[in-house]
Amino acid sequence: MEQPIIVNSRVIDILAVLMLMSTIILVGTSRLKTCIWAYAFRSFLLTVASGLIAYFSGLHHIYITTGISLLLKVIFLPGLLFYIVNKTNIKKEIESFISYTLSLLLSCGIILIAYYATLSIIQFENTFMRHCLPVSFAITLIGFFAMITRKKAITQVLGLVAMEDGLFFAALSTSYGMPLIVELGLFFDVLVSVIIMGIYVYRIKESFDTIDTAFLSELRE
């Protein structure tokens, strides 16, 4: 009975590492559409991990959140972000307050911090997903890092959804999912937030012909 759990652990750990790598793309590339594809890929991996956790744990309510995640995170939200990019006719690459090389180095530091901060917890962890908590914490921190270092409003939206993915994966992997009503409420909050941010981006582009938040800050001053 132990061997299948070890195999399953490796599968989930591989998915977690791939999710982390796709999140690093958010701070390591200058192409906006690449970041959106990376978000869609991470969401797909999160959906697969959610389905596997539901299967391994036998908790059927996780299948519901897996289906919602597939429709919302993998299909609807990436499509909405691509629509916003095309509608606002964004042609410039992503601008950052710091260089991409430094961003990647700081992201590596963030990952180390995440592992160090969760070390006291995971060393006593007896579930089959030992490395998922530090990875999910690192994804959340990198999403927050992207929000504060990127100038484009659309990229800040991607940072926001990365933070939500990290929090959702943490709850999913450590406690096999939150109560269903909490998960549905979280999905709804993220959906509303992204739609509001999409309207916000479109209105900024329409009014100022730019979505550079740094420019808007200077204009306000």
C-alpha positions as CSV (number, residue, x, y, z in Angstrom):
1,M,0.0,0.0,0.0
2,E,2.9,2.4,0.6
3,Q,4.4,2.2,-2.9
4,P,1.5,3.9,-4.8
5,I,1.6,6.8,-2.3
6,I,5.3,7.3,-3.0
7,V,4.6,7.3,-6.8
8,N,1.7,9.7,-6.4
9,S,3.9,12.0,-4.2
10,R,6.5,12.2,-7.0
11,V,3.8,13.0,-9.6
12,I,2.4,15.9,-7.5
13,D,5.9,17.2,-6.7
14,I,6.7,17.3,-10.4
15,L,3.5,19.2,-11.1
16,A,4.3,21.6,-8.3
17,V,7.8,22.3,-9.7
18,L,6.4,22.9,-13.2
19,M,3.9,25.3,-11.7
20,L,6.7,27.2,-10.0
21,M,8.7,27.4,-13.2
22,S,5.7,28.7,-15.1
23,T,5.3,31.4,-12.4
24,I,9.0,32.4,-12.7
25,I,8.3,33.2,-16.4
26,L,6.1,36.0,-15.2
27,V,9.1,37.9,-13.9
28,G,11.7,36.6,-16.3
29,T,10.2,37.5,-19.7
30,S,9.4,40.7,-21.4
31,R,6.5,39.3,-23.6
32,L,3.0,39.8,-22.3
33,K,1.4,37.0,-24.3
34,T,4.0,34.6,-23.1
35,C,3.1,35.5,-19.5
36,I,-0.6,34.8,-20.3
37,W,0.2,31.5,-21.8
38,A,2.4,30.7,-18.8
39,Y,-0.6,31.5,-16.6
40,A,-2.9,29.2,-18.6
41,F,-0.2,26.4,-18.4
42,R,0.1,26.8,-14.6
43,S,-3.7,26.8,-14.3
44,F,-3.8,23.5,-16.3
45,L,-1.2,22.0,-14.1
46,L,-3.1,23.1,-11.0
47,T,-6.3,21.5,-12.4
48,V,-4.4,18.2,-13.1
49,A,-3.0,18.3,-9.5
50,S,-6.4,19.0,-8.1
51,G,-7.9,16.1,-10.0
52,L,-5.2,13.7,-8.9
53,I,-5.6,14.8,-5.2
54,A,-9.3,14.2,-5.5
55,Y,-8.6,10.7,-6.8
56,F,-5.9,9.9,-4.3
57,S,-7.8,11.2,-1.3
58,G,-11.2,10.0,-2.3
59,L,-12.8,13.5,-1.5
60,H,-15.4,13.9,-4.2
61,H,-16.1,17.6,-3.6
62,I,-12.6,18.4,-5.0
63,Y,-13.8,17.1,-8.4
64,I,-16.3,20.0,-8.4
65,T,-13.5,22.6,-7.8
66,T,-11.4,20.8,-10.4
67,G,-14.1,21.3,-13.0
68,I,-14.6,24.9,-12.0
69,S,-10.9,25.5,-12.1
70,L,-10.7,24.0,-15.6
71,L,-13.5,26.3,-16.9
72,L,-12.5,29.4,-15.1
73,K,-8.7,29.3,-14.8
74,V,-7.7,27.4,-17.9
75,I,-10.3,28.6,-20.4
76,F,-12.2,31.7,-19.4
77,L,-9.6,33.9,-17.6
78,P,-6.8,33.4,-20.2
79,G,-9.3,34.0,-23.0
80,L,-10.4,37.2,-21.2
81,L,-6.8,38.4,-20.8
82,F,-6.0,37.8,-24.4
83,Y,-9.2,39.6,-25.4
84,I,-8.1,42.6,-23.2
85,V,-4.7,42.6,-24.8
86,N,-6.1,42.5,-28.3
87,K,-8.8,45.0,-27.6
88,T,-6.5,47.6,-26.1
89,N,-4.0,46.9,-28.9
90,I,-1.0,46.5,-26.5
91,K,2.0,46.1,-28.7
92,K,4.8,47.0,-26.3
93,E,6.7,44.5,-24.3
94,I,6.3,44.3,-20.5
95,E,8.1,47.1,-18.7
96,S,9.6,46.6,-15.2
97,F,11.0,48.8,-12.5
98,I,14.0,46.4,-12.2
99,S,15.9,44.4,-14.8
100,Y,14.8,40.9,-15.7
101,T,18.1,39.3,-14.7
102,L,17.7,40.9,-11.2
103,S,14.1,39.8,-11.1
104,L,15.2,36.2,-11.7
105,L,17.8,36.4,-9.0
106,L,15.4,37.8,-6.6
107,S,12.9,35.1,-7.5
108,C,15.5,32.5,-6.6
109,G,15.9,34.2,-3.3
110,I,12.1,34.2,-2.8
111,I,12.0,30.5,-3.3
112,L,14.8,29.9,-0.7
113,I,12.9,32.1,1.7
114,A,9.7,30.1,1.1
115,Y,11.5,26.9,1.8
116,Y,13.1,28.3,4.9
117,A,9.9,29.8,6.2
118,T,8.0,26.5,5.9
119,L,10.9,24.2,7.0
120,S,9.6,23.9,10.6
121,I,6.2,22.7,9.2
122,I,7.2,20.3,6.4
123,Q,9.7,18.4,8.5
124,F,6.8,17.0,10.5
125,E,4.5,16.7,7.5
126,N,3.4,13.1,6.8
127,T,1.2,13.6,3.8
128,F,2.2,12.5,0.3
129,M,2.9,16.1,-0.9
130,R,5.9,17.2,1.2
131,H,7.2,19.9,-1.1
132,C,3.9,21.5,-2.1
133,L,3.6,23.9,0.8
134,P,6.9,25.7,0.1
135,V,6.2,25.7,-3.6
136,S,2.8,27.2,-3.1
137,F,4.2,29.8,-0.8
138,A,6.9,30.7,-3.3
139,I,4.2,31.1,-6.1
140,T,2.2,33.4,-3.9
141,L,5.3,35.6,-3.1
142,I,6.5,35.7,-6.7
143,G,3.0,36.8,-7.7
144,F,3.2,39.6,-5.2
145,F,6.7,40.4,-6.4
146,A,5.4,40.7,-10.0
147,M,2.6,43.0,-8.9
148,I,4.9,45.5,-7.3
149,T,7.7,45.5,-9.9
150,R,5.8,45.5,-13.2
151,K,4.5,48.7,-14.7
152,K,1.8,47.3,-16.9
153,A,-1.6,47.0,-15.3
154,I,-2.4,43.8,-17.1
155,T,0.8,42.2,-15.7
156,Q,-0.3,43.2,-12.2
157,V,-3.5,41.3,-12.9
158,L,-1.4,38.2,-13.7
159,G,0.5,38.7,-10.4
160,L,-2.8,38.8,-8.6
161,V,-4.0,35.5,-10.1
162,A,-0.6,33.9,-9.4
163,M,-1.1,34.8,-5.7
164,E,-4.5,33.2,-5.8
165,D,-3.1,30.1,-7.4
166,G,-0.5,29.8,-4.7
167,L,-3.0,30.1,-1.9
168,F,-5.4,27.6,-3.6
169,F,-2.6,25.1,-4.1
170,A,-1.5,25.4,-0.5
171,A,-5.0,24.7,0.8
172,L,-5.4,21.9,-1.7
173,S,-2.2,20.1,-1.0
174,T,-2.0,20.5,2.8
175,S,-5.6,19.9,3.9
176,Y,-7.0,18.3,0.7
177,G,-9.1,21.2,-0.1
178,M,-11.1,23.8,1.8
179,P,-14.8,23.4,2.4
180,L,-16.6,23.6,-0.9
181,I,-18.5,26.9,-0.1
182,V,-15.2,28.6,0.7
183,E,-13.6,27.4,-2.6
184,L,-16.5,28.6,-4.6
185,G,-16.4,31.9,-2.8
186,L,-12.7,32.2,-3.6
187,F,-13.3,31.4,-7.3
188,F,-16.0,34.0,-7.4
189,D,-13.8,36.7,-5.8
190,V,-11.0,36.1,-8.2
191,L,-13.4,36.1,-11.2
192,V,-14.9,39.4,-10.1
193,S,-11.5,40.9,-9.4
194,V,-10.1,40.0,-12.8
195,I,-13.2,41.3,-14.6
196,I,-13.0,44.6,-12.7
197,M,-9.2,44.8,-13.4
198,G,-10.0,44.1,-17.1
199,I,-12.5,47.0,-17.2
200,Y,-9.9,49.1,-15.3
201,V,-7.2,48.4,-17.9
202,Y,-9.5,49.1,-20.8
203,R,-10.7,52.4,-19.4
204,I,-7.1,53.5,-18.7
205,K,-6.1,52.7,-22.2
206,E,-9.1,54.5,-23.6
207,S,-8.5,57.6,-21.5
208,F,-4.7,57.9,-21.5
209,D,-3.6,55.7,-24.4
210,T,-1.4,53.8,-22.0
211,I,-1.6,51.1,-19.3
212,D,1.7,52.0,-17.7
213,T,0.8,52.5,-14.0
214,A,4.1,54.3,-13.4
215,F,3.1,57.0,-16.0
216,L,-0.3,57.4,-14.3
217,S,1.3,57.9,-10.9
218,E,3.5,60.6,-12.3
219,L,0.5,62.2,-14.0
220,R,-1.4,62.2,-10.8
221,E,1.5,63.9,-9.0
